[in-house]
Amino acid sequence: MANAHKLDCEAVSDTCRFIIQSEDEEEAVELAQKHMKNVHGQEYTGDELREEYLQVV
């Protein structure tokens, strides 16, 4: 079974319940970047997301 890459906004925000989970790391990063920009008004590089927010499950 492949590892999944997961972003769980609820883990760091008490107002956002958004979760991304994908076996494709690039897809997870792209979706996370769109979510963070469109919903939270914050822009992150792929590396920043990988280091700070994405979990491998």
C-alpha positions, -999 to +999 in steps of 0.1 A: +000+000+000+013+034-009+017+062+015-009+090+014-001+127+018-025+145+040-034+181+049-058+184+079-067+221+085-088+211+115-055+201+133-043+237+132-075+257+129-106+255+150-127+271+122-117+250+092-126+213+088-109+209+053-089+176+047-069+166+017-056+131+013-039+117-018-013+090-027+000+115-052+022+140-034+021+167-062-017+165-063-019+169-025+005+199-026-014+216-055-048+211-037-033+224-004-019+255-021-052+263-037-071+258-004-046+278+016-048+307-009-085+307-016-098+300+019-071+314+042-056+340+019-021+326+024+004+315-002+028+287+005+055+270-016+054+233-020+084+230+003+067+250+030+036+229+029+056+197+030+076+209+060+048+225+080+015+209+071+015+178+050+017+145+069+026+112+054+001+086+066 
